[in-house]
Amino acid sequence: MIKTLEWTNQGIRLIDQTLLPTEETYVTCGTYQEVATAIRDMVVRGAPAIGVAAAMGIALGVRQSTAQDIAGLRTQFGQICRTMGETRPTAVNLFWAIRRMQQKFEEAAPQGVHTVKVVLVEEAQKMLVEDIAANQAMGRHGAALMPGSGGVLTHCNAGALATCGYGTALGVIRAAIAAGKNIHVFADETRPFLQGSRLTAWELMKDGIQTTLIADNMAGAMMRQGKIQAVVVGADRIAANGDVANKIGTYTVAVLAREHAIPFYVAAPWSTVDMNTPTGEKIPIEQRSHKEVTHLAGKQVAPDGVLVENPAFDVTPHQYIAAIITERGLAHPPFNESLQELALAGAGMVEAKR
């Protein structure tokens, strides 16, 4: 299994995803500031991985603090959390992880500085284990939705590289193949950062899964030719009504899938579901550097001075989505009802529907 990130005595060890697929290199972040930079620069990316990396960065910063009392540690802890929160605004897992670490800090604070440090390190490591388990559960729930044979299209990278291991959308594909289904994956290249060509294709080939890489503007033609039987993607934030923010280009794929009567599925851990955000219109969309569009592999491919738009994400309205796959079970339309049921199930108030 690919180790996207792990806690070590030297710091947080990450596979550098900016160098894939030609170079498999690992970097160790020795301070929380280095972890924040790695998240911002997309050395580590993918909503679930960002959340756990942030939690580990927070734990690392607290462990290295020289504060002698809880008041001093709380001040430093607040700055560490603010630094992490400023890295990637769209992925709600980031803020979920920060809130979870804040809660653990306050629970442990009465027991002193040493206990807080131990508890936060343990909590960050626990989150990694939980993420892998959640991905595997998603795979089990989602495998039944995949076709018995044929093509499955995915956009961006929602695999082991976007999580702590196994993957969300790719976890569903992995589970379906393990269950005996004959699936051929079509991977969009995912301009402008090329997560599909650089990461998804690399990851699936490493697992021996049959994969065809296509340019983003080929998806409609592949659907019209009957080569695609289902679409499954990940998410960076899911609103309470089922609107989904995911990598730019996802909305286009969803519209094409609807036109060709192909089911469009979203796989994401419950930490990606933001019940406090009513609709996708309220999701903040990260804007990234124009150079990601004007340059390719460091080479300029557009004229100087051209105006550029580079939103990292778009929002797919809930009506284009056939089901949302979480570790708690499946949510079907109407999502404002089914997601609420899963929220209550997670709180132990009702039994989740499978």
N, C-alpha and C positions, 0 to 999 in steps of 0.2 A: 504494500500500500504506500502511496506517495505521502511523505510527511511534509505537509504544507508548512506547518509551524510546530515548534515544540519548546518547552521550557527546559533550559539547561542551567548549570551552575554559572556559566559564563554570560548568560543572557538569553534572549529570545532568538532561536534559530529559525530562519525562514528560507524557503527556496525562492530565489530571485526570479520572479515571473517576467521581469522586463527582458531577461536574457534568453528565455525559452523561445523557440525549440532548439536552437543551435548550441546552446550552452547550459548545462545543468549545474548551477552554482548555488551554494548556500551561503548566507550571510548571517552574522550574529550581531544583534542589536544589544549593546551593553548598557544603554540608558533608555529611559522612557522617551526622551526627545528623539532618539534614533528610531524607536518604534513608531512614533508619530510621523516622522519623515518617511519611513517605509510604507506606511498606510497612504499618506498623501501622494507619494510618487508611484504608487501601484506596484511596488515590490511584492506586497501582499495585497490581494484584492478579492472581491466576492463578499457579499454581505455577511454570511456566517463567519468567514475567516477574519474579516475586519473586526467583528465583535469580540471574538476570542483574543485576537492579537491586541486589541485595545485593553482588554481585561488584564492580559499578561503584562502589557506595558505599564498599566497602573500599579499592578503588584510589584513590578520591578522598581518603579520609582519610589514606592513606599518602603520597600525593603532597603533601598539605598539611602533613605532619609537619615539625617543625623539629629532630628528633633528629639528632645529629651522628654517631652510630655505630650499628652494628647492634643492640647490646644495648638502647639506648634506643628504637630503632625497633621492636624486637620487643615491648617492653613496651606501646607505644602500639598496635601492631598487634593484640595480644591483646585490648585493651580495645575496639577497633573491631569485632573479630569477635564478642565477647560481646554488644555492643550490637545487632548485626545478628541474632544468634541468638535474641534475646529478643523479636523482633517478631511472628512467626507460627509457632506450634509444629507445626502439622500438615503443612505443605508441606515434604516432604523435600528438594525441589530447593534450598531455602534452605541446608540443612546440607551438601548436596552441593557447592554453590558455595563455601561457606566453607572446606570441606576442600580444595577444588581451589586456592583462593587461598593457603591455608596451605602446601600443598605447593610452590607456585611461590615463595613467600617463602623457604622453606628452601633450595630449589635455587639461588636467586639470591643469598642472603645472603653467601656467601663473596666475592662480587664487589663488595660495598659497598652503601651506602645509595642512591646514584644509580641503580645497576643494578636494585635491588629495585623502586624506584618505576617505572622504565620497564617492567620486566617485568610488573608487576601491572596497569598500565594496558593494556598490549597483551593480556594474558590476558583481562581483562574484555571488551574489544572483540571478541576472538576468540570468546568464548562467545556473544555476540549473533549473530554470523554463523553459528555452528554450530547455534544454536537454529532459525533460519529454515530452514536446510538440513534439519534433522531433521524439522521440520514438513512440509516438502514431500515428504520420503521417506515419512512416515506417510501423507500424502495418497495417494501412489501405491499403497502397500500396502493401504490401507483402502478405496479407491474400488471395488475389485472386490467388496467385501462389500455395498455399497449396492444397493438395488433399481433396476431399470432405469427404473422410474417409480413415483410414489406419494409418500406422506408419510414424512418422517423426523423423529422427535421428538428434541430436545436439551434439556438441563436446565442451568441456569446459563450461564456464558459460557466457552467453551473455544475462542475464536477468536484473531484477531490481537491483540485487547486483552488476552488472558491470556498472551500469548507475546511474542516479539520481532517477530512478523509471521507472517501466513498462518493459524496456528492449528493445534490438534490435532484435536478433534472437528469443528470447522468447516472445518479444512483438508481432512479426509476428504470432507466435503460439497462443498467447492470443487473438489476434484480429480475427484469423481464427475460434477459438472456440466460441468466442462471436458472430460470424456471422453464427453459427449453424453447423460448420463442426465437424465431429466426428473423432478427432485426438487422437492417442495414441503416447506419446512421448517416444522415446528410448534415454537415456542419457549415453554417454560414461563416464566411470569413470574419464578419463583424467589424467593419470599418468604424472609426478610424484607428482604433487601438489594436485591432486584429486578434482579439481574444479567441475567436473561433479557429483561425488558421494557426496561430502560434501555440495555443493552449489546449483547446478541445481536441483537435486532430492529434496532437502529440500525446495527450493523456489516453485517448481511446486506442491509438495504435500501440501504446505501451502495454495495454491490456489485451491486445489481440482482437479488438472489436472492429468489424468491417466498417470502414468510414470513407465517405466521399466528401471532399471539400468543394464548396461552391462559392462563387462571389455572391454578395448580398443581393444583387439585382437579378439573380438566376432563380430565386425561390419560386416565383410565380410560374415560370416555365416548367420547373420540375413538377409542380403540383398539377399543372394542366396536362402533362404527359403521364400522369398517374403514378409517379414514382414516390409520392409522399402519402402515407396513410394516417399519420398523426404528427402533431407538433408538441414538444414539451420543452419548456424554458424555466429558468429560475426567476427570482424576484429580489429586488432590493427594498421594496416596501409595498405592503398590501393594505389598502384602505378598508375601512369597515364595510363599505358597500361592494367590495370585491374588485375595485379598480386596482391595477397593478403597475407599479413603476419598475421597469427593467431596462437593460441596456438599449441605447438608442437603436431603432430599427425593429424592435419587438412589435410595436403597434402595426407597422407595415406588414409584418408576417401574419399577425392576427387577422388583419383585414383580408389578406390573400387567402388565408385558411377558411374564413367564413365564405368567401366567394366560391371556393371549391368544395364546400361541405366537408371539410377536414376538421376533426376535433382538435382544439387548441387547449393544452393543459399547462398549468403553472405548478411547480413544485418548490416549496419553501418551508423552512422550519417555522414553528409558531412565533418565534421571536421576531420574524419578519412582518407578522400581521400587526398593524397599528390600529387598534380599535378606537384610539383617540383621534384619528384622522378620518373624518366622515367620508370624503371622496378623494379621488385622485387629483382634483384641482388644488387641493391643499398640500400636496407633496412638494417639498422644495426640490428643484432640479439643479444639480451641479453643472456649472459651466467650466469647461477645461480650456487649456491653451490652444490658440489658433494654429500653433505649429503641428499639432497632432493631425490637422487636416491638410495643411499646406506642405508638409514634409512626409516622406515615406522612407523609413530606414535611414533617416538622417539626410536624405536627398530632397531638395526642394522640387515640388511637382506642381506648383501654382505660381502665378505671377506676383511679384512684389506689390503690396498695397491692396490686394483684393480683400473685400470684406468677408469675414468668416463667422459662421455660427457653429458652435461646438458644444451642444448640450450632451452630457454623458448619458442621459436617460430620457425615455419618453414614458407616457402613461397609456396603457391599454385599457379602455373602458370595459367594465365587467360583462357587458352583453356579448363580447367576443370570446369569452372564456367558458369552456365546457365543464371544467372542474378545477379546484385548487386542492393540491395534495399536500398535507402536512403530516407530522408524526402522530397527531391526534386522530387522524382519519381524513376522509374526503369531504370537501365542501362543494355542494352543487347549487346552481341557481334556485331560488333567489339567495344571493350571498349575504345580504344583510341579515337573513334569518339563520342560514347554515353556519356562518362564521360566529354568530352569537352563540349558537348551540355548542360549537367547539370551545368557545371561550368559557362557557359555563362548565363544560366537561372538564376542562383543565383545572377549574376551581373545585372540581369534585361535586358539582351540584346536579349534573345530569349525566347520563351515559352517552358517550359519543356515538354517532351513527357511522357505520363503516360503509 
